[in-house]
Amino acid sequence: MSGKTLTRADLAEALVRKVGLPRNESQDLVELILSEISGTLSRGEHVKLSSFGSFGIRQKGERVGRNPKTGKEVPITPRRVLVFRASNIMKDRINEGMAKLEPNGA
């Protein structure tokens, strides 16, 4: 694994290279897409990107946690969390990519 993180700047640069958009327009487009996804999720709606996966919000109830240093029990308040489920196509792409990285195909 290379350890590189894909950033907004990387996405914008890919638009510049592959689509030919000007750099400022590609940055605006990336921001618009991410803003639309986050806005939709914040309203509690699901986001499905075909051949990629779906994002959703899950409600987690109150539970008891434990401070790892002290061992003291601490209540964890209810909250909403972001969940992602990869599509089968994405899972296949990931597995194919990992198989190429493994030495001797094992």
N, C-alpha and C positions, 0 to 999 in steps of 0.2 A: 504494500500500500504506500502510495507516495506521500500521504499526509497533507496534501494541498487541499485547501478549502475553496470552493467555488463562491466567488463574491459577486455583488451587483456589478462591479466594474468589469469582471470577467464576462458576465452576461451581455453587458453593453458592448464590450469589445467584439464578442462573437457576432452581434448584430451588425456592427460596422464591417467586419470581414465578410460575413456570409450573405448579408442582404444589401449591403452598400449604403446603409443609412448614415447620415452625418452623426458624428460622435454625440453632440448635444441631444439630438432627436432620439438616438438609441438609449441614452441615459434616461430621458423623459419617459420613453416607452417602458423600460424596465420598472421604473418607479410607479407608473400607472398600473401595470399588471400586478405588482406586489401590493399596491394600495387597494386594488379591487379585491384581491384574495383576502387580505387581512380585514377589510371592511365587511365583507360577506361573512367571514367567520365570526367577527365580533357581534354580528346580529344573530348568531346562533344557527346560521344556515350552513349546509355542506357545500364543499367545492370539489367537483370531479373533473380531473384533467384526463381525457381519454388517452389510453396507452401509457399513462404515467402513474396515476393513483388518485386517491381521494383524501381530503382533509375534512375533519369534523371536530365537533366539540363534545366532550363527555363530562357529565356532572359526577364529581366524586363526593361522597358523603363524608361526614365528620368521622374521624378515627383517632385512635391513640397511637402516638409514635413514641420513640425513645431517643433521648439525647445519647449519642454514641460515647461521649466523653464521661458523662456522669451516670448514665443508666437511668436517669430520672424520666418518668413517663410525662409526656407533653401532649395536650390535645392538638390535633391538626384540624383546622377549620375546613368546612366544605368549600369546594372551589370547582371551577370549570377548567378543564385541561384540553390542550390541542392533541388530536390523534391523527396519525397518517397511516393509511393502508395502501401499500403498493399494488398496482395492477399485476395480473399474471404476466402480461407482456414485459413489464418492468422487472419483475422477479426473474424471468427467463434471461433478459439482457444482463442483469447483474450476475447471474450464475454462469452465463457464457463468458463474461469478462473475467470472473474469478478463475474459471477453468483454464483460461489462456495464461494467467499469471502463475499457476501452480507448475512447479518443475515436473517434467516427465508425465504431465497430464494426470497426476495422482492427487 
